[in-house]
């Protein structure tokens, strides 16, 4: 069970990264982009997305070769069953980063969602409704 949970954690992490890329929620150092103009910030964003797309594509490519002709230690199942989680997750990340790159090149903004802030705001609204009903 430890081995399977480890592989599922890898899958969950990579799919979570793909979702974060879709939402524009990846951590970023805005120290530089907040101090430059809009055009320079866009160029820096494009460079960042190029590197992100290339990195996730490399993970996908090399992840395919990671699991060929091996078996897992504990369960003795073919490694390709669980090893496929790495290239599958990286493929989704590559697609999302590629979409963000395309949007930046086209002059559009990357959709940024702040899920935590939205949840806190919804909780405050719910609290205000409950407080007003009493």
N, C-alpha and C positions, 0 to 999 in steps of 0.2 A: 504494500500500500504506500510505503514511503517513496518508492521509485515512481509509481504512477502519479502520486500527488505532485512530485517534483516536475514531471513532464507537463502535467495539467497547469501548473503554475507558470511554466514557460509560455504555454499557449495563451493563458489569460493575460500575461504581461504584454505579449506582442499584440494581441487583439486590442487590449486597452490602449496601447500606444497608437494603433491605427485610429481608434475612436477619438483619442486626444488630438491627433493630427487633423481629423475632420472638423473638430470643434475649435481648432486654433488654440488649444489649451496646453500645448507643450510649454515647459518652462523656457523662458527666454531672458536674456540679459538686456534689459531695455535702457540701460545706462547710456549707451551710445546713441541708440535710435531716437531717444527723447531729446537729445541735444543737437541733432542735425535736422536739416530741412526734410520736407516730404519726399522730394526726389531721391535724396541720398538714403533715406530710410527704406524706400521702395527697392533701391539697388541692393542694399544690405539684405533685405528680405529675400530677394531673388537669389543672391549668393547663398544665403542660409538654406533655402529650399533646394538648390542644386546639390549642395553637400548632403542634405538630409535624404534626398531621393537617391543619390548615388550610394550612400552608406547602406540604406535599407535594401537596395538592389543587390549590393555585394553580399549582405547577410543572406538574402534569398538564394543567390547563386551558389555560395559556398555551403549553405545549409543543405542543399540537395546532396552534395557529396559527403556530408558528415555521417549519414546514416546507412550508407550502402554496405551490404555484406557484413553487418554486425548484428549481434544479439544483445539484449539487455542483460545485465548481471543477475538480477534477482529473479525475474520472471522468465528469462530465456526466450522471450518473444522477439521477433525481428525488430531491430532498431528502427527500421523505416516506418513502422507504425507510429511511434512516438517522435522520432526524429523529423518526420514530415511537418510537425507543428512549427518548427523554426522557419522553413521556407514559406509555409502557408501564411503565418503571421507576418513575416517580412514582406511577402507579396502585397498583402493588404496595406501595410505601411507605405510601400513604394507607390501604390496607386494613390493613396491619400496625399502624400507629399507631392506627387506629380500633379494632382489636381490643384493643390495650393500654388505650385510653381506656375501652372498655366494661368491661374487667376491673377497672380502678381504680374506676369508678363503682359496679360491683357489689360492691365491697368485697374483691375478690381481689387477690392479689399478681401482679405481672408476673413471669413466669418469667425468671430471670436465669441465664445460662450463662456460665461463665468457661472458654472453650475452651482458652486458653493454660495455665491452672492445671490443667485436666484432662489436657492433653497432657503437662505436666511430671510430674504424678503417675503417669501411665501409664508414662512413661519411667523413673521411679525404680523402680516395681514391676518392670519388665522388667529393669532393671539388677540389682536384688536377686535376681531369679530366676536370672540368669546367674551372679552372684557366688556364690550358694548351691549351684549345680550343679557348681562346680569342685572 
